[in-house]
């Protein structure tokens, strides 16, 4: 009897059941689309961080965790302190800054500058061109190349007038806060971070400033390292929340 009633209902209410099936199908398609969009937005926001070969980053003590990359300022001596910690395989200085720029081929582009020592483990491997070496050379994300930057282009930083030359392009997407990443030597980053234009002297203080210490190692006691260096650490995955594109999280 129940089967008979169900069949009769299907026969006399075909439109209603077709409508319900269509709604369920549309919801399923919408969920797939939203999932893909969400993953794309996350990657566009933090892929530059995901590509860093680090296990943690040590920022200035007390810095807001949702703005660490833009507010943290520490000194180079903290790198030595971290390199002496148990379990740390490598430690290197890292700088971060966002700029507006224009290329010699007329491309207006925003860039997330990652300042690193060319000889450190943070120096990126290029797909085309040359690795970091020249004082004014930059290595850019593949997405920056897609936006129009080319090998040999000169990129001029707005307001400062600093000129940087594209010497290499990375194989994959490196973006930070939905902005294309450009790696450059730490000294060039320090000058831009300090607001020093071409030919302007850089103070001793500015030569010592970095954003964070990039740490790579197994079973590193982050609390002990922070106590010794006067820093505040986040694991690499925790640092994603400090991306400019990530909504602030409520404080506990």
Secondary structure, 3 states (H helix, E strand, C coil): CHHHHHHHHHHHCHHHHHHHHHHHHHHHHHHHHHHHHHHHHHHHHHHHHHCCCCCEEEEECCCCHHHHHHHCCEECHHHHHHHCCCCEEEEEEEEEEEEEEEECCCCEEEEEEEEECCCCCCCCCCCEECCCCCCCEEEECHHHHHCCCCCCCEEEECCCCCEEEEEEECCCCCEECCEEEEEEEHHHHHHHHHCCCCCCCCCHHHHHEECEEEEEECCCCHHHHHHHHCEEEEEHHHHHHHCCCCCCCCCC
